[in-house]
């Protein structure tokens, strides 16, 4: 049987309320010797606080719920690391669930975390999804502290942490233009998310700045699956005046293009220069390491948990939106034309 406060109280000869106050560090009335005896007894008897009891008493559980789409994607673990590191420093624990980009899983796991009386949520909402809008509205109406990361939820003003997507994309395409590239493919996400909109806007403005005409035909929706065929992409390189460069909205899309181009006999960067977005491990490990726009993902995690803990303390404070900065990481996948 688990050790209880009553067991410790009996062991040291004190009341249950005294032991509880000392272990919760809420009371300074007790001398150091009494505190030492209580903590030593708790350690010897292997006592662990029952967080559910704290929740039933209306107190904070010091537990944060985090819903992430898929940890198999190397984008998310660095953010989680930032969340956990900062949460540990503040005395909070993290309960982590995966949604697998599935609305039913997302709804079920929000319910599960609420049953555990988590003090708040950090959500990576499924992009361009409206299936759980009623659940999100209930969280907002119930003043449950929530911070969204990467994607916003339409018409619900949760706190938000994202990336300077526009500036990052403009930085990448400006680099390609500076190297002399004028016909640049934009490998795009296939949704209508704000991330896609901002990165496409950065792509367009970088071209416009150098008076390069925007060509809608060079914007290609790319698949999420790394082994998906690339017939449309490869067909562009068989034209009389083929593109000389690719800006991909994520490193995973860049790796997909890189793999298919190499298999088709193209050399990177001599035949095609490629820039990605994200600075993921997959891009660093290519035979020709990927030039990319880096996001400080650990900083995103630290910022998200900091905003959430502030929201827990000050539930009526003004909404916060933070966009983390980006920078270009130059490797070997780009060259002058």
Secondary structure, 3 states (H helix, E strand, C coil): CCCCHHHHHHHHCCCHHHHHHHHCCCCCCCCHHHHHHHHHHHHHCCCCCCHHHHHHCCCCCCEEEEEECCCCCHHHHHHHHHHHHHHHHCCCEEEEEECCCCHHHHHHHHHHHHHCCCCEEEECCCCCCCCCHHHHHHHHHCCCEEEEECCCECCECCEEEEECHHHHHHHHHHHHHHCCCCCEEEEECCCCCHHHHHHHHHHHHHHHHCCCCCCHHHEEECCCCCCCCCHHHHHHCCCCCCCCEEEECCHHHHHHHHHHHHHCCCCCCCCCEEEEEECCHHHHCCCCCCEEEEECHHHHHHHHHHHHHHHHHCCCCCCCEEEECEEEECCCCCCCC
